[in-house]
Amino acid sequence: MKYMVTLNGKQYEVEVEKGSASALCVGSAPATPAPVAAPPAPAPAAPAPAPASAPAASGEVVVAPMPGTILDVRCAAGQAVKGGDVLFILEAMKMENEICAPHDGTVSSVSVQKGATVETGTALCAL
């Protein structure tokens, strides 16, 4: 059986047979027009508060992909890491998930500690 699946704005053609499956990226999903509504009245500008979990250092920020609890921190500020090195172990839904370095670099800051509860998008460290 063939199915068309849209995931993160990309369309995939998925073919499923007993004992095997294959997927083929077809392309971007067609954009759906947004409903047109009257613009809301402008609100008075207020300064946006800085996120409490944002690291002070510059560079790429590694964020939690899902809510959970940090079981282990395997990096420290100043540590050189290679792409794919495990930086954190995140427990979510009773499963241990490895949070890996996206590329080679040096950890400039670590924003969480072992036992911390994090939400999706929480900054874990900066490279």
Disulfide bonds with the S-S distance in Angstrom:
none
